[in-house]
Amino acid sequence: MFGNRNRRKALLASAALVGGALLMTACQDTDGSADNGAAQSSSPSAVAGSPSASGESEDPEDAASDAPTDGPSGTPSDSASDEPTDSPSSGSANGSGSNGSKVGQVCGANDLSWSTRSESQAGGYILVMAKAKSGITCVLPAALPTVAFGSDGTEAGPVEQSVGKPVTLSGSKVAYAGVNPKTTNTDGGKELDSIIVAVGNEDANPVSLKVGTITVDNPVVTNWHTAPADAVPFN
């Protein structure tokens, strides 16, 4: 009986040894496979944006989009648009010319150079002379010059029965008008030393001309003339 018991113990011990060996082998296999998986998961893999392992090139459309696109922006039409289009302007025959001179315009008193001279004919009178300033051409109208005396604005009346012709002034050409400040035979009158002259009543720039001491009573004036002999104010 004891022999059978010892034999059973020996079998059980052998079975236990064999089972332990098999268990250790299974554990080793399991650890190895786990290590291999970890190694594989840590190995380099395809990363987004990196070249593929197959060696394929980039998409041609992507490469073209990266190519430089800037180039010269100027075109022949751009340079042509910079050419000047304005042509030189010229003076009008009826206005200010290119040199600023007046052409064909009615003279104003400030367009003229003025002077006076005392004359003895016809009982004595004042000869008024007018000449266009440098660079100006203008017209004295066929109208009586406006000549006034004193602060009260006494004006000279006409000597001639009709108005004369227009006179165009330029360069050295001179226009003449004769003024008789006193046509009465009385002793009365105003003592003055200057007269005021304008080219018509609408002239905005009349001039004051020194004439020496004169007596003014019922004054008269001639039209404009181109010769001084024609500007004597005979009654």
C-alpha positions as CSV (number, residue, x, y, z in Angstrom):
1,M,0.0,0.0,0.0
2,F,2.8,2.4,0.8
3,G,4.5,1.5,-2.4
4,N,1.5,2.5,-4.4
5,R,1.3,5.8,-2.4
6,N,4.9,6.6,-3.2
7,R,4.5,5.8,-6.8
8,R,1.5,8.2,-7.0
9,K,3.5,11.0,-5.3
10,A,6.2,10.5,-7.8
11,L,3.8,10.8,-10.7
12,L,2.2,13.9,-9.3
13,A,5.6,15.5,-8.8
14,S,6.6,14.7,-12.4
15,A,3.3,16.1,-13.7
16,A,3.9,19.3,-11.7
17,L,7.4,19.7,-13.1
18,V,6.2,19.2,-16.6
19,G,3.4,21.7,-16.2
20,G,5.7,24.3,-14.8
21,A,8.1,24.0,-17.7
22,L,5.2,24.4,-20.1
23,L,4.0,27.5,-18.3
24,M,7.4,29.1,-18.4
25,T,7.7,28.4,-22.1
26,A,4.4,30.1,-22.8
27,C,5.3,33.2,-20.8
28,Q,8.6,33.5,-22.7
29,D,6.7,33.3,-26.1
30,T,4.2,35.9,-24.9
31,D,7.0,38.4,-23.8
32,G,8.8,38.0,-27.1
33,S,5.9,38.7,-29.2
34,A,5.1,41.8,-27.1
35,D,8.7,43.0,-27.5
36,N,8.6,42.5,-31.2
37,G,5.3,44.5,-31.5
38,A,6.8,47.3,-29.5
39,A,9.8,47.3,-31.7
40,Q,7.7,47.4,-34.8
41,S,5.5,50.2,-33.5
42,S,8.6,52.3,-32.7
43,S,10.2,51.9,-36.2
44,P,10.1,54.8,-38.7
45,S,6.8,55.0,-40.5
46,A,5.3,57.2,-43.3
47,V,4.8,60.7,-41.8
48,A,2.3,63.1,-43.2
49,G,4.1,65.5,-45.6
50,S,7.2,63.3,-46.0
51,P,8.2,61.6,-49.3
52,S,6.5,58.1,-49.6
53,A,8.6,55.0,-49.5
54,S,7.6,54.2,-53.0
55,G,9.7,57.2,-54.3
56,E,6.7,58.8,-56.2
57,S,7.3,62.5,-57.1
58,E,5.1,65.5,-56.1
59,D,1.9,66.3,-57.9
60,P,2.8,68.5,-61.0
61,E,-0.1,70.9,-60.2
62,D,1.3,71.5,-56.7
63,A,4.8,72.1,-58.1
64,A,3.4,74.6,-60.6
65,S,1.6,76.5,-57.9
66,D,4.9,77.0,-56.0
67,A,6.6,78.5,-59.1
68,P,7.2,82.3,-59.1
69,T,4.4,84.2,-60.8
70,D,5.6,87.8,-60.5
71,G,6.8,89.4,-63.8
72,P,7.0,92.9,-65.4
73,S,3.6,94.7,-65.1
74,G,4.3,97.5,-67.5
75,T,2.9,97.3,-71.0
76,P,3.4,99.4,-74.1
77,S,0.0,100.9,-73.6
78,D,1.0,102.1,-70.1
79,S,4.0,104.0,-71.5
80,A,2.0,105.5,-74.3
81,S,-0.6,106.9,-71.9
82,D,2.2,109.0,-70.3
83,E,2.7,111.0,-73.5
84,P,1.5,114.7,-73.3
85,T,-1.8,115.3,-75.0
86,D,-2.2,119.1,-74.5
87,S,-1.2,121.3,-77.4
88,P,0.2,124.8,-76.9
89,S,-2.6,127.3,-76.6
90,S,-2.5,130.6,-78.5
91,G,-3.9,134.0,-77.8
92,S,-7.2,135.0,-79.1
93,A,-7.5,137.9,-81.6
94,N,-10.2,139.3,-79.3
95,G,-8.7,138.8,-75.9
96,S,-5.5,138.5,-74.0
97,G,-2.7,137.1,-76.1
98,S,-0.1,134.6,-75.1
99,N,2.1,137.4,-73.8
100,G,-0.7,138.9,-71.7
101,S,-1.3,141.8,-74.0
102,K,-4.8,143.1,-74.9
103,V,-5.6,142.7,-78.6
104,G,-8.8,144.2,-80.1
105,Q,-10.1,145.3,-76.7
106,V,-11.4,148.7,-75.7
107,C,-8.7,150.7,-73.9
108,G,-9.0,151.4,-70.2
109,A,-7.2,154.4,-68.7
110,N,-4.8,152.0,-66.9
111,D,-3.8,150.5,-70.3
112,L,-2.4,153.9,-71.4
113,S,0.5,156.2,-70.7
114,W,-0.8,159.8,-70.3
115,S,0.7,163.2,-70.6
116,T,-0.5,166.8,-71.0
117,R,0.8,170.0,-72.6
118,S,-0.4,173.6,-72.4
119,E,-1.1,175.2,-75.8
120,S,-1.9,178.9,-76.7
121,Q,-4.1,178.5,-79.7
122,A,-7.9,179.1,-79.4
123,G,-7.3,181.3,-76.4
124,G,-5.3,178.6,-74.6
125,Y,-6.2,174.9,-74.0
126,I,-4.7,171.7,-72.7
127,L,-3.6,169.0,-75.1
128,V,-4.1,165.5,-73.6
129,M,-1.9,162.7,-75.1
130,A,-2.5,159.0,-74.7
131,K,-0.3,156.1,-75.8
132,A,-0.7,152.3,-75.2
133,K,1.6,150.8,-72.6
134,S,4.3,148.4,-73.7
135,G,2.9,145.1,-75.0
136,I,-0.7,146.4,-75.2
137,T,-2.9,146.9,-78.3
138,C,-6.3,148.4,-77.6
139,V,-8.9,150.6,-79.2
140,L,-10.2,154.1,-78.1
141,P,-13.9,154.0,-79.0
142,A,-15.6,156.5,-81.3
143,A,-16.9,158.5,-78.2
144,L,-16.0,161.6,-76.4
145,P,-13.3,161.3,-73.7
146,T,-14.6,161.8,-70.2
147,V,-12.9,164.8,-68.6
148,A,-13.9,166.0,-65.2
149,F,-12.8,168.9,-63.0
150,G,-12.8,169.3,-59.2
151,S,-14.5,167.4,-56.4
152,D,-17.9,168.3,-57.8
153,G,-17.3,166.2,-60.9
154,T,-17.9,169.0,-63.4
155,E,-17.5,167.4,-66.9
156,A,-16.4,168.9,-70.2
157,G,-19.0,169.0,-72.9
158,P,-18.3,168.3,-76.6
159,V,-16.7,170.8,-79.0
160,E,-17.4,168.9,-82.2
161,Q,-20.9,168.2,-83.6
162,S,-20.3,164.5,-84.1
163,V,-18.1,161.8,-82.6
164,G,-14.9,160.8,-84.4
165,K,-13.6,157.4,-85.5
166,P,-12.2,154.6,-83.3
167,V,-8.4,154.9,-82.8
168,T,-6.3,151.7,-82.3
169,L,-3.3,152.3,-80.1
170,S,-0.1,150.2,-80.0
171,G,3.6,150.9,-80.0
172,S,4.5,154.5,-80.4
173,K,1.1,155.7,-81.8
174,V,-0.4,158.6,-79.9
175,A,-4.0,159.8,-79.6
176,Y,-4.8,163.5,-78.9
177,A,-7.7,165.4,-77.4
178,G,-7.9,169.1,-76.7
179,V,-9.5,170.5,-73.5
180,N,-10.6,174.1,-73.1
181,P,-11.3,174.6,-69.4
182,K,-13.0,178.0,-69.7
183,T,-15.3,179.1,-72.6
184,T,-17.0,182.0,-70.8
185,N,-16.0,185.6,-70.9
186,T,-16.8,186.2,-67.2
187,D,-14.3,186.4,-64.4
188,G,-15.9,183.6,-62.4
189,G,-14.7,180.0,-62.3
190,K,-12.9,177.4,-60.2
191,E,-9.1,177.5,-59.7
192,L,-7.7,173.9,-60.2
193,D,-4.4,172.3,-61.0
194,S,-5.4,168.9,-62.3
195,I,-8.0,167.1,-64.4
196,I,-9.5,163.6,-64.3
197,V,-9.6,161.7,-67.6
198,A,-11.3,158.4,-68.4
199,V,-12.0,156.4,-71.5
200,G,-15.8,156.7,-71.4
201,N,-18.1,156.9,-68.4
202,E,-17.8,153.1,-67.7
203,D,-14.0,153.3,-67.3
204,A,-13.3,151.9,-63.8
205,N,-9.7,153.3,-63.6
206,P,-9.7,157.1,-64.4
207,V,-6.5,159.0,-64.0
208,S,-5.7,162.3,-62.5
209,L,-3.4,164.5,-64.6
210,K,-1.5,167.6,-63.4
211,V,-2.1,170.6,-65.7
212,G,-0.9,173.6,-63.7
213,T,-3.3,176.3,-62.4
214,I,-6.4,176.7,-64.5
215,T,-9.7,178.4,-64.2
216,V,-12.6,176.1,-65.0
217,D,-15.9,177.5,-66.3
218,N,-18.1,175.6,-68.8
219,P,-15.2,173.4,-70.1
220,V,-15.3,171.5,-73.4
221,V,-13.2,168.7,-75.1
222,T,-12.6,167.4,-78.6
223,N,-12.9,163.8,-79.8
224,W,-9.8,161.6,-80.0
225,H,-7.5,162.4,-83.0
226,T,-4.3,160.9,-84.5
227,A,-2.9,164.4,-85.2
228,P,-2.5,167.2,-82.6
229,A,-3.6,169.9,-85.1
230,D,-7.0,168.2,-85.3
231,A,-7.4,168.3,-81.5
232,V,-7.6,172.2,-81.2
233,P,-10.8,173.0,-79.3
234,F,-12.1,175.9,-81.5
235,N,-15.5,177.3,-80.4
